[in-house]
Amino acid sequence: MTSALPVSDVVAALSAPALAIGQDEQIIALNPAAQTLLGMDAKGRHFITVLRQPAVVEAVEKCLAGNPQTTASYQSRENGNDVTYTVSASLVGQTGIALVAFQDTTLVTAAGQMRRDFVANVSHELRTPLTAVMGFIETLRGPARDDAPAREHFLEIMQGEAERMNRLVGDLLSLSRVEAAERVRPTVQVDVNNILAGTLRNLNPLAVEADVTIMPDLPEGPVMLAADTDQVMQVFTNLIENAIKYGGKGKRVDVTLERAAHADAVRGPALVISVRDQGVGIEAHHIPRLTERFYRADSHRSRALGGTGLGLAIVKHILNRHRGRLKITSEIGHGSEFKVILPLDSS
């Protein structure tokens, strides 16, 4: 049998966690990354007492039995986070030694789960209005065929459900476009003050209808920033529209724009846009998840107000493109504040 020294050298040279197991099922070599992963220097120990997880043990046993290459999934917990590794066990030539390598596939696994969750959420969001529309169509063709008042009532509901689906599709397309451009930094200088003022004018009719007073506090003159005009307006529109919808009848929404010589969130000078409402507030445990797709602090109220659950996710991706941050603070009974922090070119 070939000396174990060359195998030890190969294992030591690998950056990913790796170990070598001899025909006697003892670990004959492992690198520092494997020692860190396993929490011990396991050289000389039987591999079953170290790897423990049945799927990995079975893969190694098959490899030692003559199967040239086997794979399995290994679950670990590091720094409070779940980590997934794909383990490959391969025979080293004719030595009978199994080389076991660990590849961190946590991000790939998480991305796959996110895709599955996204498809499930979209399906759920579309199924409800589709079911309602199909049910009303069946009713209009049957019992309500000659009932004019009922027909008008059902058609109105169907229109609302169709508009809800249209908003959802629109937000999905918007999210897709934003994600596609997320790594491309804007280079055109735009007047953020003018964009914010235009957004307020556009949303004023909605505020009047909701009996909400918008109180702007904007500086004089242009406030220039390298940004995408349409996307920045979309951020302002989403946040101010939410404040109007959830702020409460007869209340006010404060909108401010100011320059900060130094903002900790972006580690430098920044523009800070604040949208504060006087609504019921958001419970603390909801705040970290508000920018997740389809996450709603109040599902029933959000749907009733026409929300798709994607608005803040779109805001997050737009701010990522602009290297900005979104800070959310809220107190039950005292409203919420959504603060957009956009870094300025320090030069």
Phi, psi and omega in degrees: 000144180294146178300148181283348184301312178301322178296320178300319180295319179296314180299317182295332183281344182283138179280328179280157177303133181205152177210158180243138183236129181277176181296337177278008177068018175264147176283120184258347178195147172205149182269170182302325179297322178290323177299319179295316181297315184275346179076021181194162168268098190269013181299131180092353180265156176291135188298331182295325181285348182255312184280320170065315188293126189307317182297321180289317179300317180296320180296318179293318179299318178296320180296313180295335179280356176123353176287120188301324181208132177227158180226158177200170179254136181239126182256135179221168176230120185230126179053038178082004182243144175284132181235135180248130176244144168263121184259127176246126176249120184230141176285137179267097179053228180257017185283339185080003180270138177259125175264120183250117182242143182249124177245124181288113180244025183302313183294321179295316179297317180295321179296319178297319179293322178297319179297316179296318179296321182296314179298318180297319181292317179298316179300318180295317182295326181277329185296320184298306178293326179296318179298318179296314181298315181297322179294319180290324177298317179297320179294318181293331178280343183245254188302326184262016184304317184250015181258095186300311180300317179296320180299316179296320179296314180294320179297323178295317178295318180298322177297318178298318179292322178295320178295323177298315177296322180296319177296319180297313179298319178298317179291325177297316178296319179297316179298320179297316180295318181296316179296323181295329183258008189297329183270357181262112182286135176294146181236345183276131178282129180230160179268100182295325179298317180293321179297316181294319178296319178295322178297319179295320178297318181296326184267356181301317177301322178295320180294318179298316180297324182273001182058046178241136180261124176268127181246094181276146174227088186246148179286164175279143174080174183289149174235103190269145180202145173286109187202166175266115186304309183298319182289320178296319177297324179295320177299309181298318181298313181300313185290317182289321178297318177299317180297322178293315184292320186259354184290328179106142181298137179080001181264184180231159177238122179264128179236121182232151175226127179212159175266139177243127180298329177207124176245123182301326184298329181242004175057047179172188179295148186203162166264135180240116178250123183244134175237112184239131178248176180241034183282196184284346180090172183235132178297143189303323185289344178278330192303314181298341185255002186297333181270004175285148179297130176068009177277131179230133176288328178223091187300314184296313182293320180299313180295321181297329180268006176089013180285145179260348183082009182245350187303310182286335174294319177296317178303314182301314182292323177296316180293327175300318179298324182269010181060027182263180181224153174241122178246129183242126174232146182203151176223127182304127180086354183230017174085183183225153176233127176250118186245120178263128181241114182246122183291141175263151175292117185296341180285000000 
